[in-house]
């Protein structure tokens, strides 16, 4: 990893914010983002062989842009990818690439399932699933080793979302495969044994498998509706007509990936932060009532969604920088969540941080649809861990996801002792 001195002395144009291999090796480029916030909060970067972008790194500017959805569009560019966006992206039309007036119509079709009141009704289920997974991890209460991602954070988020969708238990592993293959299409670990398959091929194969599955499941639910999201979306209408098939299948894809990847990564990154800051973990153990604040700090600290793009429809000035209509503006949320003008000691993990106006769930029109569910899952996980985890440490090197779009820990071996329930 480049030293702080080398970062300070280098040209801003040499900073690399989108190389997925750098995220694997070094994690989030917080030192680079800090320089940009201080020296050039809206800065142009060229992309070799691609279209450049403006990096927006201050919270105030991201806030201002996000509150004007008709002036700064989500379409046509979802995010910045070093390899270029997957060709299949043009075949996908979900909420993240929609703008008003279309976006609110589609969002409303499933929004009732994700309101705070609706999510509260799932509290007992989330508690039960978490307890059962921890019971399995605990064994007889002696010291054990395992992978936290594999043993808790991944199966919990998968089980809760699959149940809401109405996916039968025997098909849950398919969902796990699809979310890894699509979100991690550039990660060699999630590619098939076909050495000749490109990331685009891997992405397309997983996407088509998911689309075929949900096409068949939607047909079943139209004939025999149940109390699940697939039944609701399969019967939904837009302006009086059935939701178009491309938008319907894209909706399912978004729910599967966003519902699994982001909370899974926040949970895994949250435990990593507590291991690396044992004083904060001890504080939580002594006072589990801090779990709500701790969960918000975990979202701020991990910020699983690294970036989204906005495209201005007219020439505009942001932070004194003239921007042309059609330019890509890349909003870096982890940078906003370490903004020195907003957060006291932003590079310190503190579970009782208050206030904590992080942007980990986005804001405005595109505020995360599943934020209430993510909060419930994180609070449940870390409250039960605070009550039962007697010892925990890393048992090996953790591995980060190969992505500059969705960040997180994909593997985290731990040595621990959990009190049986």
C-alpha positions as CSV (number, residue, x, y, z in Angstrom):
1,X,0.0,0.0,0.0
2,X,1.4,3.5,-0.8
3,X,2.6,5.3,2.2
4,X,0.8,8.4,3.5
5,X,3.9,10.4,2.5
6,X,3.8,9.2,-1.0
7,X,0.1,9.9,-1.2
8,X,0.7,13.4,0.1
9,X,3.4,14.2,-2.5
10,X,1.8,12.6,-5.5
11,X,-0.4,14.3,-8.0
12,X,-4.1,13.9,-7.3
13,X,-4.5,12.6,-10.9
14,X,-2.5,9.5,-9.9
15,X,-4.9,8.4,-7.2
16,X,-6.7,5.2,-8.0
17,X,-10.3,5.0,-6.7
18,X,-11.7,2.2,-8.9
19,X,-9.2,-0.6,-9.3
20,X,-10.9,-3.6,-7.7
21,X,-7.5,-5.2,-7.0
22,X,-6.5,-2.3,-4.8
23,X,-9.6,-2.8,-2.8
24,X,-8.6,-6.5,-2.3
25,X,-5.1,-5.6,-1.2
26,X,-5.6,-2.4,0.7
27,X,-9.2,-2.0,1.5
28,X,-11.0,1.4,1.0
29,X,-8.7,4.2,-0.2
30,X,-9.4,6.5,2.8
31,X,-6.1,8.3,2.5
32,X,-6.9,9.2,-1.1
33,X,-10.4,10.3,-0.3
34,X,-9.1,12.5,2.5
35,X,-6.7,14.3,0.2
36,X,-9.5,14.9,-2.3
37,X,-11.9,16.2,0.4
38,X,-9.1,18.7,1.5
39,X,-7.7,19.7,-1.9
40,X,-10.2,19.0,-4.6
41,X,-13.6,17.7,-3.4
42,X,-14.9,17.5,-7.0
43,X,-12.1,16.2,-9.1
44,X,-11.9,14.8,-12.6
45,X,-10.4,11.4,-13.3
46,X,-9.7,9.9,-16.7
47,X,-10.3,6.2,-17.2
48,X,-7.9,4.5,-19.6
49,X,-9.9,3.2,-22.5
50,X,-13.2,4.4,-21.0
51,X,-15.2,7.5,-20.0
52,X,-13.9,9.6,-17.2
53,X,-15.7,10.8,-14.1
54,X,-15.9,13.5,-11.5
55,X,-15.1,12.1,-8.0
56,X,-17.4,13.7,-5.4
57,X,-16.0,13.2,-1.9
58,X,-17.6,15.7,0.5
59,X,-20.8,14.9,2.4
60,X,-22.3,18.3,1.7
61,X,-21.9,17.9,-2.1
62,X,-23.3,14.4,-2.1
63,X,-26.2,15.5,0.0
64,X,-27.0,18.4,-2.4
65,X,-26.7,16.2,-5.5
66,X,-28.9,13.5,-4.1
67,X,-31.7,15.8,-3.2
68,X,-32.3,16.9,-6.8
69,X,-33.3,13.7,-8.7
70,X,-34.7,15.5,-11.7
71,X,-31.6,17.6,-12.1
72,X,-29.1,14.7,-11.5
73,X,-30.2,11.4,-13.0
74,X,-29.3,7.9,-11.9
75,X,-29.4,6.8,-15.5
76,X,-27.6,6.2,-17.7
77,X,-24.5,5.2,-15.7
78,X,-25.0,3.2,-12.5
79,X,-21.4,3.3,-11.2
80,X,-17.8,3.4,-12.3
81,X,-16.2,0.1,-13.2
82,X,-12.6,-0.2,-14.3
83,X,-13.4,-3.0,-16.7
84,X,-16.4,-1.1,-18.0
85,X,-20.0,-1.8,-17.2
86,X,-21.2,-5.4,-18.0
87,X,-22.8,-5.5,-21.4
88,X,-25.9,-7.0,-19.8
89,X,-26.5,-3.8,-17.9
90,X,-28.5,-2.4,-20.8
91,X,-30.9,-5.4,-20.3
92,X,-31.5,-4.6,-16.6
93,X,-34.0,-2.0,-15.5
94,X,-34.4,-1.8,-11.7
95,X,-34.9,1.0,-9.2
96,X,-31.2,2.0,-9.1
97,X,-31.3,3.0,-12.8
98,X,-34.7,4.7,-12.8
99,X,-35.6,8.3,-12.3
100,X,-38.8,10.3,-11.6
101,X,-41.6,10.0,-12.5
102,X,-40.9,6.3,-13.2
103,X,-38.9,5.4,-10.1
104,X,-41.6,6.2,-7.4
105,X,-44.2,4.1,-9.3
106,X,-41.9,1.0,-9.3
107,X,-40.7,1.6,-5.8
108,X,-44.2,1.8,-4.4
109,X,-45.0,-1.7,-5.7
110,X,-43.0,-3.4,-2.9
111,X,-42.4,-0.6,-0.4
112,X,-45.2,-1.8,2.0
113,X,-43.0,-4.9,2.7
114,X,-40.1,-2.7,3.9
115,X,-41.7,-0.1,6.1
116,X,-40.6,0.0,9.7
117,X,-43.9,-1.4,10.8
118,X,-43.8,-4.3,8.4
119,X,-40.2,-5.1,9.4
120,X,-41.1,-5.0,13.1
121,X,-43.4,-8.0,12.4
122,X,-40.3,-10.0,11.4
123,X,-38.5,-9.3,14.6
124,X,-39.2,-12.7,16.2
125,X,-38.2,-14.5,13.0
126,X,-34.8,-12.7,12.8
127,X,-34.2,-13.3,16.5
128,X,-34.9,-17.0,16.0
129,X,-32.7,-17.5,12.9
130,X,-29.8,-15.6,14.6
131,X,-30.1,-17.6,17.8
132,X,-30.2,-20.9,15.9
133,X,-27.1,-20.0,13.8
134,X,-25.2,-18.9,17.0
135,X,-26.3,-22.1,18.7
136,X,-24.7,-24.1,15.9
137,X,-21.6,-22.0,16.1
138,X,-21.4,-22.3,19.9
139,X,-21.4,-26.1,20.1
140,X,-20.6,-27.1,23.7
141,X,-19.3,-23.7,24.6
142,X,-15.6,-24.5,24.2
143,X,-13.2,-22.6,21.9
144,X,-13.9,-23.2,18.2
145,X,-12.9,-21.9,14.8
146,X,-15.0,-21.0,11.9
147,X,-15.7,-18.4,9.2
148,X,-18.1,-15.7,10.4
149,X,-19.3,-14.9,6.8
150,X,-20.1,-18.5,6.1
151,X,-21.4,-19.4,9.5
152,X,-23.6,-16.3,10.4
153,X,-23.7,-13.2,8.3
154,X,-24.4,-14.9,4.9
155,X,-26.9,-17.5,6.0
156,X,-28.9,-15.0,8.2
157,X,-29.4,-12.4,5.5
158,X,-30.1,-15.1,2.9
159,X,-32.7,-16.9,5.1
160,X,-34.6,-13.7,6.0
161,X,-34.8,-12.4,2.4
162,X,-35.6,-15.8,0.8
163,X,-38.5,-16.2,3.2
164,X,-39.8,-12.7,2.4
165,X,-39.6,-13.5,-1.3
166,X,-41.3,-16.8,-1.0
167,X,-38.3,-18.9,-2.3
168,X,-38.5,-22.5,-1.1
169,X,-35.7,-23.5,1.3
170,X,-34.3,-26.1,-1.1
171,X,-33.5,-23.2,-3.5
172,X,-31.8,-20.9,-1.1
173,X,-28.3,-22.0,-2.2
174,X,-29.2,-21.0,-5.7
175,X,-29.8,-17.5,-4.5
176,X,-26.4,-17.5,-2.7
177,X,-24.7,-18.6,-5.9
178,X,-26.4,-16.0,-8.0
179,X,-25.6,-13.1,-5.7
180,X,-21.9,-14.1,-5.5
181,X,-21.7,-14.6,-9.2
182,X,-23.4,-11.3,-10.1
183,X,-22.0,-9.0,-7.4
184,X,-18.6,-10.6,-7.7
185,X,-18.5,-11.4,-11.4
186,X,-14.9,-10.0,-11.6
187,X,-13.7,-12.0,-8.6
188,X,-12.0,-15.3,-9.7
189,X,-13.4,-17.1,-6.6
190,X,-16.9,-16.8,-7.8
191,X,-16.3,-17.8,-11.4
192,X,-17.0,-21.3,-12.7
193,X,-14.4,-23.9,-13.6
194,X,-14.5,-22.7,-17.2
195,X,-11.2,-20.9,-17.4
196,X,-12.2,-19.4,-20.7
197,X,-15.3,-17.7,-19.4
198,X,-15.0,-13.9,-19.1
199,X,-16.5,-11.9,-16.2
200,X,-19.2,-10.8,-18.6
201,X,-20.0,-14.4,-19.4
202,X,-20.2,-15.3,-15.7
203,X,-22.4,-12.3,-15.1
204,X,-24.7,-13.2,-17.9
205,X,-25.0,-16.9,-17.0
206,X,-25.9,-16.1,-13.4
207,X,-28.3,-13.4,-14.5
208,X,-30.1,-15.7,-16.9
209,X,-30.3,-18.4,-14.4
210,X,-31.9,-16.1,-11.9
211,X,-34.3,-14.6,-14.5
212,X,-35.4,-18.1,-15.6
213,X,-36.0,-19.1,-12.0
214,X,-38.1,-16.0,-11.1
215,X,-40.0,-16.2,-14.4
216,X,-41.2,-19.7,-13.4
217,X,-41.9,-18.7,-9.8
218,X,-43.9,-15.6,-10.8
219,X,-46.1,-17.8,-13.0
220,X,-46.7,-20.1,-10.1
221,X,-47.6,-17.2,-7.8
222,X,-50.0,-15.7,-10.4
223,X,-51.9,-19.0,-10.4
224,X,-51.6,-19.5,-6.6
225,X,-50.8,-16.2,-4.8
226,X,-49.2,-16.4,-1.4
227,X,-48.1,-13.9,1.3
228,X,-44.7,-13.1,-0.2
229,X,-43.0,-10.5,-2.3
230,X,-42.9,-12.6,-5.5
231,X,-46.7,-12.8,-5.4
232,X,-47.0,-9.0,-4.9
233,X,-44.6,-8.1,-7.7
234,X,-46.0,-10.7,-10.1
235,X,-49.5,-9.2,-9.8
236,X,-48.4,-5.5,-9.7
237,X,-49.3,-3.0,-12.3
238,X,-47.7,0.2,-13.6
239,X,-50.1,2.8,-15.0
240,X,-52.7,0.2,-15.2
241,X,-50.7,-2.4,-17.1
242,X,-48.8,-5.4,-15.8
243,X,-45.2,-4.7,-14.8
244,X,-43.1,-5.3,-17.9
245,X,-41.1,-8.6,-17.7
246,X,-37.7,-6.9,-18.0
247,X,-38.5,-4.6,-15.1
248,X,-40.1,-7.4,-13.1
249,X,-37.1,-9.7,-13.3
250,X,-34.7,-6.8,-12.7
251,X,-36.6,-6.0,-9.5
252,X,-36.0,-9.6,-8.2
253,X,-32.4,-9.4,-9.1
254,X,-32.0,-6.1,-7.2
255,X,-33.7,-7.5,-4.1
256,X,-31.7,-10.7,-4.1
257,X,-28.3,-8.9,-4.5
258,X,-28.9,-5.8,-2.4
259,X,-30.7,-7.8,0.3
260,X,-27.8,-10.2,0.7
261,X,-24.6,-8.4,-0.2
262,X,-24.9,-5.2,1.7
263,X,-26.1,-6.4,5.1
264,X,-23.8,-9.4,4.9
265,X,-20.8,-7.2,4.4
266,X,-21.9,-4.7,7.1
267,X,-22.3,-7.5,9.6
268,X,-18.9,-9.1,8.8
269,X,-17.1,-5.8,8.7
270,X,-18.8,-4.8,12.0
271,X,-17.4,-7.8,13.8
272,X,-14.0,-7.1,12.3
273,X,-14.2,-3.6,13.6
274,X,-15.1,-4.9,17.1
275,X,-12.2,-7.4,17.0
276,X,-9.8,-4.6,16.0
277,X,-11.3,-2.3,18.7
278,X,-11.7,-4.7,21.7
279,X,-12.4,-1.8,24.0
280,X,-15.5,-1.0,22.0
281,X,-16.6,-4.6,22.0
282,X,-16.2,-4.7,25.8
283,X,-18.3,-1.5,26.0
284,X,-21.0,-3.2,24.1
285,X,-20.8,-6.4,26.2
286,X,-21.3,-4.3,29.4
287,X,-24.1,-2.3,27.9
288,X,-26.0,-4.2,25.1
289,X,-28.5,-1.2,25.2
290,X,-25.9,0.6,23.0
291,X,-26.7,-1.8,20.1
292,X,-28.8,0.7,18.1
293,X,-26.0,3.3,18.2
294,X,-23.4,0.6,17.5
295,X,-25.3,-0.6,14.5
296,X,-25.3,2.9,13.0
297,X,-21.6,3.2,13.6
298,X,-21.0,-0.1,11.9
299,X,-22.9,1.1,8.8
300,X,-20.9,4.3,8.8
301,X,-17.6,2.5,9.3
302,X,-18.2,-0.2,6.7
303,X,-20.4,1.7,4.2
304,X,-20.9,-1.4,1.9
305,X,-22.1,0.5,-1.1
306,X,-19.0,2.4,-2.2
307,X,-20.3,4.5,-5.0
308,X,-23.1,5.4,-7.4
309,X,-23.1,7.8,-10.3
310,X,-25.3,10.8,-11.1
311,X,-25.5,12.5,-14.5
312,X,-26.5,16.2,-14.7
313,X,-29.1,17.1,-17.3
314,X,-27.7,20.7,-17.6
315,X,-24.4,22.5,-17.0
316,X,-24.0,23.1,-13.3
317,X,-21.4,24.2,-10.8
318,X,-20.6,22.0,-7.8
319,X,-18.1,23.1,-5.1
320,X,-16.9,25.8,-7.5
321,X,-16.2,23.3,-10.2
322,X,-18.1,23.7,-13.5
323,X,-19.6,20.4,-14.7
324,X,-21.0,19.8,-18.2
325,X,-24.4,18.2,-18.8
326,X,-23.9,14.5,-19.4
327,X,-20.7,14.2,-17.4
328,X,-20.5,11.3,-14.9
329,X,-20.4,12.3,-11.2
330,X,-19.3,9.5,-8.9
331,X,-20.5,9.8,-5.3
332,X,-18.2,8.1,-2.8
333,X,-20.2,7.3,0.3
334,X,-17.4,6.0,2.5
335,X,-15.6,9.3,2.0
336,X,-18.7,11.3,3.0
337,X,-18.9,9.1,6.1
338,X,-15.4,10.1,7.1
339,X,-15.9,13.8,6.4
340,X,-14.0,15.8,9.0
341,X,-16.4,18.7,8.7
342,X,-19.2,16.5,9.9
343,X,-17.8,13.7,12.1
344,X,-15.6,14.2,15.1
345,X,-12.6,11.9,14.9
346,X,-14.0,10.3,11.8
347,X,-11.2,7.7,11.6
348,X,-12.1,6.3,15.1
349,X,-14.6,3.5,15.5
350,X,-16.9,4.5,18.4
351,X,-20.0,2.5,19.1
352,X,-21.7,5.3,21.1
353,X,-21.1,7.9,18.4
354,X,-23.9,10.5,18.5
355,X,-24.9,12.3,16.4
356,X,-24.1,10.0,13.5
357,X,-25.6,11.4,10.2
358,X,-24.0,8.8,8.0
359,X,-25.0,8.2,4.4
360,X,-24.6,4.4,4.5
361,X,-28.1,3.9,3.3
362,X,-28.1,6.7,0.8
363,X,-30.7,9.5,0.9
364,X,-33.4,11.2,-1.1
365,X,-35.4,9.3,-3.7
366,X,-33.0,6.4,-3.6
367,X,-32.7,5.9,0.1
368,X,-32.2,2.2,0.7
369,X,-35.6,0.4,0.4
370,X,-34.3,-2.3,2.8
371,X,-32.8,0.0,5.5
372,X,-35.2,-1.0,8.2
373,X,-34.6,-4.7,7.5
374,X,-30.8,-4.1,7.5
375,X,-31.0,-2.3,10.8
376,X,-33.1,-5.1,12.4
377,X,-30.6,-7.7,11.3
378,X,-27.6,-5.8,12.5
379,X,-29.1,-4.9,15.8
380,X,-30.2,-8.5,16.4
381,X,-26.8,-9.9,15.4
382,X,-24.7,-7.6,17.6
383,X,-27.0,-7.7,20.6
384,X,-26.9,-11.5,20.6
385,X,-23.1,-11.5,20.1
386,X,-22.7,-9.0,22.9
387,X,-24.7,-11.3,25.2
388,X,-23.0,-14.5,24.2
389,X,-19.6,-13.9,22.7
390,X,-17.0,-14.5,25.5
391,X,-13.9,-14.5,23.4
392,X,-13.1,-13.8,19.7
393,X,-10.1,-13.1,17.6
394,X,-9.0,-13.6,14.0
395,X,-7.8,-17.1,13.2
396,X,-6.2,-16.2,9.9
397,X,-6.2,-13.5,7.3
398,X,-9.5,-12.1,6.2
399,X,-10.2,-11.5,2.5
400,X,-12.0,-8.6,0.9
401,X,-14.3,-8.6,-2.0
402,X,-12.8,-7.7,-5.4
403,X,-15.0,-4.8,-6.1
404,X,-14.9,-1.0,-6.1
405,X,-18.7,-0.9,-6.1
406,X,-19.9,-3.2,-3.3
407,X,-17.2,-3.5,-0.6
408,X,-16.8,-5.9,2.2
409,X,-15.2,-8.9,3.7
410,X,-15.9,-12.2,1.8
411,X,-14.1,-14.5,4.2
412,X,-13.2,-14.0,7.9
413,X,-11.8,-16.9,9.9
414,X,-12.3,-16.5,13.6
415,X,-11.4,-18.3,16.8
416,X,-14.1,-17.8,19.4
417,X,-16.0,-19.0,22.4
418,X,-19.7,-18.6,22.4
419,X,-21.9,-19.2,25.4
420,X,-24.6,-21.8,24.6
421,X,-28.1,-20.5,24.8
